[in-house]
Amino acid sequence: MHPSARLGVTAAAATALLATMALPGAAAPHRAENRVLVFSKTAGFRHDSLPDGIAAVKDLGAQHGFAVDATEDAGTFNDTDLARYDAVVFLSTTGDVLDSAQQTAFERYISDGGGYVGVHAAADTEYDWPFYGGLAGAYFDSHPAIQPATVRVEDRAHPASAHLGAAWDRTDEWYNYRSNPRERAHVLAALDESTYTGGTMNGDHPLAWCQEYQGGRAFYTGAGHTKESFADPAFRTHLLGGIRYATGEAQADCRPEQGYRPLFDGTSTDGWKQAGPGSFTLNDGTLTSTGGMGLLWYEAQELGSYSLKLDWKMTGDDNSGVFVGFPASDDPWSAVDKGYEIQIDASDAADRTTGSVYTFQAADIPARDAALNPPGAWNTYEIRVEGEHLQLWLNGRKINDFTNTDPARSLRQGHIGIQNHGADDEVAFRNVRVKELPDAPAGGAGAERKGGKR
């Protein structure tokens, strides 16, 4: 897809993305057709949007290849019936909706790899069941009147939020929560409390998050109070992405993430420099490779011991990579000769395809294949460098573990960069961020460098 066509939050854009999201993920589904249960029992407040929500999930299933059953019968929560489903959607449930035997069956379901999707008042449910509180991520505390607000999107790679811009303006009933889930879940989007009245979470107000929880997958969104939400293409795509993650149809890094700072935040390439031919275009917070063969490298800083995260997407059988541990140079071949490339490529030899340390070490291919999203979908790398040791995670799964023994190269200190490979290769990058690790080597690793020189 050309950068000018990248999707935002307009109805047309979200509708277009909905049409493309039927592509299967790399992980095999539990059965020939994924099946989702929508559970909407209420023992407290009852939302008048429940019929709209049920209809929306059924529509999404019909459009995107998963079966949907809906029930308010808590008796469905037994081992036999739950085993039929890849995920259970708690759609604005309220109060105490399951008895102890049903709770135990659901705990077993999650521990066996089941998925959970919580929508809005799912956080106003089962206050006396600690397992559920951990699964949902946070309990409801209070809410102001329905009003417009701005949602700040923190993760634009997860299938529930990749279609959104950096800011998502919408009207809903905005929950305050009794605790902040950020330390135990991965926050996808947060409310900007300065854009509405009644927020009580001191400026850090998560709205949507995901996590792996006791063997299963969980996604929660605080949006979805109003009937209008379920007719909104942007919200429907948000919900669809959460369902696809929970069923295992889409992969994402849902580990908690704190302490990172941006190297590329989507607004500018300050601190970056192009080496060699080709370039990257910046549009909608995304850098997309053009021409080559060159390298966009972070000149402003050398790194020593660190965790580097970035999101990337191929459009087809394309080629790119992330270089680490190379000296400052305007020659892109310096990175090739003196650093290491973490490869991005759909179809090459094992030591030259996605997840490999290019020509040095192949990824764990079964683990890589299980974690990889297909072309057209976003993926997330974590590249962790400690001394001469490099570890690689793809969408939260460790797929490579490499130690440098080449005396001509060193990972202990150097620059990082992203490759523009050639005219026929188009790879996009978002949200490049880094966290220095506490055991950085002495001698200034991570210090700012004037002119990018050693």
Residue pairs with C-beta under 8 A, 6 or more apart in sequence:
1 315
1 376
3 281
3 283
3 284
3 286
3 288
3 428
4 283
6 283
6 284
6 286
7 13
7 14
7 16
7 17
7 163
8 163
8 164
8 165
8 284
9 163
9 164
9 165
9 168
9 169
9 234
10 234
11 232
11 233
11 234
12 233
13 163
13 233
13 234
14 163
14 232
14 233
14 234
14 236
14 237
15 233
17 163
17 237
18 60
18 63
18 64
18 233
18 236
18 237
18 240
19 63
20 376
21 64
21 159
21 237
21 240
21 241
21 244
22 63
22 64
22 65
23 374
23 376
23 377
24 249
24 374
25 244
25 248
25 249
25 250
25 251
25 373
25 374
25 377
26 251
26 369
26 370
26 371
26 372
26 373
26 374
27 248
27 249
27 251
27 370
27 371
29 86
29 247
29 248
29 249
30 86
30 113
30 247
30 248
31 86
33 65
33 66
33 67
34 65
34 66
34 67
34 86
34 87
34 247
34 249
35 66
35 67
35 68
35 69
35 84
35 85
35 86
36 57
36 61
36 66
36 67
36 68
36 69
36 85
36 86
36 87
36 88
36 89
36 243
36 247
37 68
37 69
37 70
37 71
37 76
37 82
37 84
37 85
37 87
37 88
37 89
38 53
38 54
38 57
38 58
38 68
38 69
38 70
38 71
38 88
38 89
38 91
39 70
39 71
39 72
39 76
39 88
39 89
39 90
39 91
39 93
39 97
40 50
40 53
40 54
40 70
40 71
40 72
40 91
40 92
40 93
41 72
41 73
41 74
41 93
41 97
42 50
42 72
42 92
42 93
42 94
42 95
42 97
42 121
43 94
43 95
43 96
43 97
44 94
44 95
44 124
45 94
45 121
45 124
46 94
47 53
47 92
47 120
47 121
47 225
48 227
49 92
49 224
49 225
49 226
49 227
49 229
49 230
50 91
50 92
52 227
52 229
52 230
52 231
53 91
53 92
53 119
53 224
53 230
54 70
54 91
55 230
56 230
56 231
56 236
56 239
57 68
57 70
57 89
57 91
57 239
57 243
58 68
58 70
59 236
60 66
60 68
60 236
60 239
60 240
60 243
61 67
61 68
62 68
64 240
64 244
66 86
66 243
66 247
66 249
69 85
74 97
74 98
74 99
74 102
75 102
76 82
77 98
77 102
77 103
77 105
77 106
78 101
78 102
78 105
79 105
79 108
79 109
82 88
82 105
82 106
82 109
82 114
83 109
85 114
86 114
86 115
86 246
86 247
86 248
86 249
87 114
87 115
87 116
87 117
87 217
87 243
87 246
87 247
88 106
88 109
88 114
88 115
88 116
88 117
89 117
89 118
89 119
89 243
90 116
90 117
90 118
90 119
90 122
90 125
90 136
91 119
91 120
91 122
91 224
92 119
92 120
92 121
92 122
92 224
92 225
93 121
93 122
93 124
93 125
94 121
94 124
94 125
95 124
95 125
95 126
96 125
96 126
96 127
96 128
97 125
97 126
98 106
98 126
98 129
103 126
103 129
103 131
103 132
107 131
107 214
109 216
110 116
110 135
110 213
110 214
110 215
110 216
110 218
111 214
111 215
111 216
112 215
112 216
113 215
113 216
113 217
113 248
114 216
115 216
115 217
115 218
115 219
115 245
115 246
115 247
115 248
116 135
116 136
116 213
116 216
116 217
116 218
116 219
116 246
117 218
117 219
117 220
117 239
117 242
117 243
117 246
118 135
118 136
118 137
118 218
118 219
118 220
118 221
119 220
119 221
119 223
119 224
119 239
120 173
120 175
120 221
120 222
120 223
120 224
120 225
121 140
121 225
122 136
122 220
123 136
123 137
123 138
123 139
123 140
123 175
123 177
123 220
123 222
124 139
124 140
125 132
125 136
126 132
126 133
127 133
127 139
131 214
133 139
134 184
134 213
134 214
135 213
135 214
135 216
135 218
136 218
136 220
137 181
137 184
137 185
137 209
137 211
137 218
137 220
138 177
138 178
138 179
138 180
138 181
138 206
138 220
139 177
139 178
139 179
140 175
140 176
140 177
140 178
141 175
141 176
141 177
141 178
141 200
142 175
142 176
142 200
143 173
143 174
143 175
143 176
143 198
144 174
144 196
144 197
144 198
144 199
145 173
145 198
146 171
146 172
146 173
146 225
146 226
147 171
147 174
147 196
147 197
147 198
148 169
148 170
148 171
148 195
148 196
149 169
149 170
149 171
149 172
149 174
149 191
149 192
149 195
149 196
150 167
150 168
150 169
150 191
150 192
150 195
150 196
151 164
151 167
151 168
151 169
151 170
151 189
151 190
151 191
151 192
151 207
151 223
152 166
152 167
152 168
152 189
152 190
152 191
152 192
153 161
153 164
153 165
153 166
153 167
153 168
153 188
153 189
154 187
154 188
154 189
154 190
155 161
155 186
155 187
155 188
155 189
155 431
156 162
156 164
156 166
156 266
156 285
156 311
156 378
156 430
156 431
157 252
157 253
157 311
157 378
157 379
157 380
157 430
157 431
158 186
158 188
158 210
158 241
158 245
158 252
158 254
158 378
159 240
159 241
159 242
159 244
159 245
159 250
159 252
159 377
159 378
160 188
160 208
160 210
160 219
160 221
160 237
160 238
160 239
160 240
160 241
160 242
160 245
161 188
161 189
161 208
161 238
161 241
162 241
162 377
162 378
163 234
163 237
163 238
163 241
164 189
164 234
164 238
165 284
165 285
166 266
166 285
167 192
168 189
168 234
170 223
170 229
170 232
170 234
170 235
171 226
171 228
172 222
172 223
172 224
172 225
172 226
172 229
173 225
173 226
174 191
174 196
174 198
174 199
174 207
174 222
175 222
176 198
176 199
176 200
176 201
176 205
177 201
177 206
177 222
180 201
180 204
180 206
181 187
181 206
181 209
181 211
182 204
182 206
182 209
182 256
182 258
183 256
183 258
184 211
184 256
185 206
185 209
185 210
185 211
185 218
185 220
185 254
185 256
186 209
186 210
186 211
186 253
186 254
186 255
186 256
186 257
187 206
187 208
187 209
187 257
188 208
188 209
188 210
189 206
189 207
189 208
190 204
190 205
190 206
190 207
191 199
191 201
191 205
191 206
191 207
192 205
193 199
193 201
193 203
193 205
194 203
199 205
207 221
207 222
207 223
208 219
208 220
208 221
208 222
208 223
208 238
208 242
209 219
209 220
210 217
210 218
210 219
210 220
210 242
210 245
210 252
210 254
211 217
211 218
211 254
211 256
212 218
212 254
212 255
212 396
217 245
217 246
217 248
217 254
218 246
219 242
219 243
219 245
219 246
220 242
221 238
221 239
221 242
223 229
223 235
223 238
224 230
224 235
224 239
229 235
230 236
241 250
244 250
245 251
245 252
245 254
250 373
250 377
251 370
251 371
251 372
251 373
251 379
251 394
251 395
251 396
251 397
252 380
252 395
252 396
253 309
253 380
253 382
253 393
253 395
253 396
254 396
255 396
257 309
259 435
260 307
260 309
260 433
260 434
260 435
261 433
261 434
261 435
262 431
262 432
262 433
263 271
263 272
263 298
263 301
263 416
263 432
263 433
263 434
264 272
264 287
264 310
264 429
264 430
264 431
264 432
265 285
265 431
266 284
266 285
266 286
266 430
266 431
267 285
268 282
269 280
269 282
269 287
269 296
270 300
271 298
271 299
271 300
271 301
272 296
272 297
272 298
272 299
272 300
273 296
273 297
273 299
273 330
273 452
274 280
274 294
274 295
274 296
275 294
275 295
275 296
275 297
275 329
275 330
275 331
275 332
275 334
275 335
275 417
276 292
276 293
276 294
276 295
276 330
276 331
276 332
276 333
277 291
277 292
277 293
277 294
278 289
278 290
278 291
278 292
278 293
278 294
278 420
278 422
278 423
279 290
279 291
279 294
279 296
279 420
280 287
280 288
280 289
280 290
280 296
280 418
280 420
280 429
281 287
281 288
281 290
285 430
285 431
286 428
286 429
286 430
287 296
287 418
287 428
287 429
287 430
288 426
288 427
288 428
288 429
289 320
289 418
289 419
289 420
289 421
289 425
289 426
289 427
289 428
290 420
290 426
291 420
291 422
291 423
292 419
292 420
292 421
292 422
292 423
292 425
293 332
293 419
293 420
293 421
293 422
294 332
294 419
294 420
295 323
295 332
295 335
295 417
295 418
295 419
295 420
296 417
296 418
296 419
296 420
297 323
297 326
297 335
297 415
297 416
297 417
297 418
298 415
298 416
298 417
298 432
299 328
299 415
299 451
299 452
300 448
300 449
300 452
301 415
301 446
301 447
301 448
301 449
302 328
302 413
302 414
302 415
302 445
302 446
302 447
302 449
302 454
303 324
303 385
303 413
303 414
303 415
303 416
303 434
303 436
303 445
303 446
304 385
304 412
304 413
304 436
304 440
304 441
304 445
304 446
305 385
305 386
305 387
305 436
305 437
305 438
305 439
305 440
305 441
305 445
305 446
306 384
306 385
306 434
306 435
306 436
306 437
306 440
306 446
307 382
307 383
307 384
307 385
307 434
307 435
307 437
308 322
308 324
308 381
308 382
308 383
308 384
308 385
308 416
308 432
308 433
308 434
309 380
309 381
309 382
309 383
309 431
309 432
309 433
309 434
310 322
310 380
310 381
310 418
310 429
310 430
310 431
310 432
310 433
311 378
311 379
311 380
311 381
311 429
311 430
311 431
312 320
312 322
312 344
312 378
312 379
312 380
312 381
312 427
312 428
312 429
312 430
313 375
313 376
313 377
313 378
313 379
313 427
313 428
314 320
314 344
314 346
314 375
314 376
314 426
314 427
315 375
315 376
315 426
315 427
315 428
316 346
316 375
316 426
317 346
317 347
317 375
318 344
318 345
318 346
318 375
318 421
318 424
318 425
318 426
318 427
319 344
319 345
319 348
319 421
319 422
319 425
319 427
320 344
320 345
320 418
320 419
320 420
320 421
320 425
320 427
321 341
321 342
321 343
321 344
321 345
321 358
321 418
321 419
321 421
322 341
322 342
322 344
322 381
322 383
322 416
322 417
322 418
322 419
323 335
323 336
323 339
323 340
323 341
323 342
323 415
323 416
323 417
323 418
323 419
324 339
324 340
324 342
324 383
324 385
324 390
324 411
324 414
324 416
325 338
325 339
325 340
325 385
325 404
325 409
325 410
325 411
325 412
325 413
325 414
325 415
326 334
326 335
326 338
326 339
326 414
326 415
326 417
327 334
327 338
327 414
327 415
327 454
328 415
328 449
328 451
328 452
328 453
328 454
329 335
332 419
335 341
335 415
335 417
338 408
338 409
338 414
339 409
339 414
339 415
340 357
340 358
340 360
340 390
340 402
340 404
340 409
340 411
341 357
341 358
341 419
342 355
342 356
342 357
342 358
342 381
342 383
342 392
342 400
343 352
343 353
343 354
343 355
343 356
343 357
343 358
344 354
344 427
345 352
345 353
345 354
346 353
346 354
346 375
347 353
350 356
350 362
350 363
350 365
351 357
351 358
351 359
351 360
351 361
351 362
352 358
352 359
353 362
353 363
354 363
354 368
354 372
354 394
355 362
355 363
355 364
355 368
355 372
355 392
355 394
355 399
355 400
356 362
356 363
356 400
357 390
357 392
357 400
357 402
360 402
361 400
361 402
362 400
363 392
363 394
363 399
363 400
364 398
364 399
364 400
367 397
367 398
367 399
368 394
368 397
368 399
370 397
371 394
371 395
371 396
371 397
371 399
372 379
372 394
372 395
373 379
373 395
378 430
379 394
379 395
380 394
380 395
380 396
381 392
381 393
381 394
382 392
382 393
383 390
383 391
383 392
384 390
384 391
384 392
384 393
384 437
385 411
386 437
386 439
387 411
387 412
387 441
388 403
388 404
388 405
388 410
388 411
388 412
389 401
389 402
389 403
389 404
389 411
390 400
390 401
390 402
390 403
390 404
390 411
391 398
391 400
391 401
391 402
392 398
392 399
392 400
392 401
392 402
393 399
404 410
404 411
412 441
412 445
413 441
413 443
413 445
415 452
416 434
418 429
418 432
420 427
421 427
436 446
440 446
